[in-house]
Amino acid sequence: MNNLMNFVSPSAMQSLGWALLHFLWQGTALAAVAAAAMALCRRSSSRYLIGVAALVLMLLAPLATLLFYSQQHSVLPEIVRASSLRAVWPTAVSKPAVSGSIQRSSATPSLDALPWLVEAWLLGVAFFSLRSAGGFLLLERERRRQSVVVSDRVLEICYSLQDRFGLNRAIDYCECKWLQAPAVIGWFRPVVFLPVTALTGLSEEQLEAIIAHELAHIQRLDPFVNVFQVCVETLLFYHPAIWWLNKKIRAEREHCCDDMAVALCGNAVEYARALTLMEEWRSAPAFAMAANRGPLTKRIVRVLGLKTLGAGMRGIGLTGSVLCLTAALAAGNALLGMAHPRQVQAGFVEADSQETPKASATSSQEPAAKTAPTLKPSPSHPQSGESTANSSSSSQPVSASSSASSYIDGMKAAGLGDLTVDQLIAMKIQDVTPEYVRELQEQGLHPDVNNLIAMRVQGITPEYMRGLQASGLKPDQHQIIALKVQGVDGEYYRGLAEAGIQPDVNTLIGLKVQDVTPEYVRELRAAGLTVTADQVIALKVQNVSPEYLKGLHEQGIDPRADDAIAMRVQGVTPEYVRDIRALGLKPSANELISMRVQDVTPEYIKALQAAGYKFSISDIISAKVQDVSPEFIERAQKHGFKDLTLQKLIQLRQLGILDSKADL
């Protein structure tokens, strides 16, 4: 949490924490209103719109609360400054106002748990983000690997239904085995997946109704709404109302598509039978729009137009909604009473605690002293009628004011004048002292306020700066921060220089990011490579190790740095080189790369040699490019074409002279 606090201001953490807490009652209230509105509506389309609108409001509620508290914290420094003035001149503020402040402060609970709450929320968001991303990637992988285009007969049905819906979008239709129910996957170019079980287990009329259901999802842009639901679930995962509302939205979405499918095809009974069959095959990813999604019994009852206990359930739902709304508003009222910025109250309490002993001491003075309240005795010559308590009580606010003035004066002396209250508070929180500023200036740095705070947060010390400069580096203030973030110090740069490379600052950061060590550079040079800093980064990225280079050297290959990178990218291994050379060939580094690009294997070369052809390396590559295979050579020899040159074999292959009638 300390690392997070270094990058996020305390006021932002407090604002975000209060926004998350307030959403507990806000989400409950919105869910209660949505439930009541849904209970009053009879059409699925209306209930669906209410649910989506409530979900949008649930997303906006914490954002609005965050903005509200952020604006409150933006005026906080002015309030704190006012409380400091009252600490110096207590007679300027009335006593009842101070008492009220103390009462509010005592009623406010500790807010130290808010940063922990924000961190727990961030961990939850990260977990659900990974879960959602993994689900989408899995769908995309299955979509590409295990799907084929449907037959012409089914495709004709799909296009006919698409025309009847008036859909002009590009829609693909695929047959798959990894789903047991039709589903829609994709947003801008959706794909309707039809499982083998549906194509073989449903009648044509049932299949037509099911496909119409999926096309209804596309026409209504349901995949986009589904992605929005997943995003809201990820951000506001901790509130049960989010999951309840999303479940209702998905159920009403299926009802809407059921209605559209029945209206288009006209046979509710066959559609209900199709739903019953697909329930037995039920398996569909949560991120896809599937025809068997949602409570089956309720959907079949709706499709067939049978009566249900809807009126009684609506009454119960309305009563429960009113109770939840009342409880949510009561909780919200209580939470609003607690949610005062603690820093403001702390400022008032501190000022009041300084005022109280002073007032007590003043009341114990002699009446003669009260006749001249504006006269202040010199500390070195106290008046005879004044008590010791008065002197000690008045010294505390004066010393506090002097301390604040000395910090500001120190910053001005260091060259930082005209600082705003926000800048002073931020610098003080991060322990940016005038001495720290002067020490950086002695190293030739003159950072602005923002960079000063960032440098202090990252732990940049004058000693760190001296180490960089002693090694020969002259980075600017932005580069210094980047170097510190990546853990680059003067010793690391000196080690690279001793290994033979002297990178600039940006390249130095890239070397550290890729975990390039001076030992790695020395081992590359020991393996015979002459490398630049940029080449070292590329070699490290491609995992070109000294052992890999030594293995190539043992096979008679001494590549340049660029060739070594290309060989590693193309998968040229020492074992591959050894197998090629064992066949009597001595390819160069560039030829090995070309052979690997064209997928020339030792087995391919052996087959050519067994057919009686001992081609050169360039001829082997040309033969592979032109698809002159050992099987093709054997076919040519069966037709009596023997001892042909490579050029003749290529011409036979290009012209298709030896192809069978079916191939032609």
Buried (B, 14 or more C-beta within 10 A) or exposed (E): EEEEBBEEBBBBBBBBBBBBBBBBBBBBBBBBBBBBBBBEBEEBBBBBBBBBEBBEBBBEBBEEBBEBBBEBBEEBBEBBBBBBEBBBEBEEBEEEEBEEBBEBBEEBEEBEEBBEBBBBBEEBBEEBBEBBEEBBEEBEEBBEEBBEEBEEEBEEBBEEBBEEBEBEEEBBBBBBEBBBBBBBBBEEEBBBBBBEBBBEBBEEBBBBBBBBBBBBBBBBEBBEBBBBBBBBBBBBBBBEBBEBBBBBBBBBBBBBBBBBBBEBBEBBEBBBBBBEBBBEBEBBBEBBBBBBBBEBEEBBBBBEEEEEEEEEEBEEBBEBBBEBBEBBBEBBEEBEEEBBBBBBBBBBBBBBEBBBBBEEBBEEBEEEBEEEEEEEBEEEEEEEEBBEBBEEBBEBBEEBBEEBEEBBEBBEEBEBEEBEEBBBBBBEEBEBBBEBBBBBBEBEBBBEBEBBBBBBBBEBBBEBBBBBBEBEBEBEBEBBBBBBEBEBBBEBBBBBBEBBBEBEBEBBBBBBEBEBBBEBBBBBBEBBBEBEBBBBBBBBBBEBBBEBBBBBBEBEBBBBBEBBBBBBBBEBBBEBBBBBBEEEBEBEBEBBBBBBBBEBBBEBBBBBBEBEBEBEBEBBBBBBEBEBBBEBBEBBBEEEBEEBEBEEBBEBBEEEEBEEEEEE
